[in-house]
Amino acid sequence: MPTERIAMRRVREMLRLSRDAGLATREVARRTGVAPSTLREMFRRFERSGLAWPLPLDLADAGLETLLYGEAGTKQGRRRRVEPDWAALNRELKRKHVTLQILWDEYIETNPDGYRYSRFCDLYRAWEARLPVTMRQTHLGGDKLFVDYAGDTVPVIVDPRTGRTRGAHIFVAVMGGSSLSFAHASWTETLPDWIDAHARTFAYFGRAARLLVPDNPKVAVIKACFYDPQVNRTYAEMAAHYDTAVLPARPRHPRDKAKVEAAVRIVERWLLGRLRHRRFPWPK
């Protein structure tokens, strides 16, 4: 437990009652309202500080507190031994034939005054418990196609005389197994452009995947639901035409479609970022 710090005004009073009045520790504790154990700990700190009674006249409360308890905000008596790099240790533990016993042997060889094996394991388990829990997804070739729109648009000059621009939306699709990606620009994110983008995607890949995994936009999913989402009828008919099915990701679970999230970042960085100074006129 952290040591209880006593106000320096009360510390001076305790020292005066003990040193000048000669009162016993319990009597000093009773008069000042401090636990005897806390008072004895303060007296031990006073003896270790090298100070003498009476205190120097120029010793302020801040200096006295520093001499007795150390710098404010520091924690005393915690993790004084060298700790290993838990992240690196966690990576090593995933390797074949590596155990905590082996890693502790290597740690204690480098740090002979380090933690014993039981404490070492406890600290690692406590660190590991703070890691976020995620499920690793296995993607097969041609199994899932993840689709989404990039967050930003590309400005296209539609009127060269006035310089009026219009934002083009970037549709992004990525195969789960190979991460092969496709991007297409359209004026809107409405149903006709949504269906057209899928048709262009299938033509680019040469086939449709077994499952389509969109987010939950209104153009694709009328009613989001964890168990039985209601897919737009036109979108469902298009999927049936291409002999595929729609499996929307869970609402507010971007890790369900991490593949397309990563592809969107690539498109935004390598297309939108690189071409931020370019101006694209719309052909007449």
Secondary structure, DSSP 8 states (H G I E B T S, - for coil): -------HHHHHHHHIIIIIS---HHHHHHHHT--HHHHHHHHHHHHHHT--SS--TT--HHHHHHHHH-STT--SSSS-S----HHHHHHHHTSTT--HHHHHHHHHHH-TTS--HHHHHHHHHHHHHTS---------TTTEEEEEEEEEEEEEEEETTTTEEEEEEEEEEEETTT--EEEEEES--SHHHHHHHHHHHHHHHTS--SEEE----TTTEEE--SS--EE-HHHHHHHHHTT-EE----TT-GGGGHHHHHHHHHHIIIIIITTTT--EE---
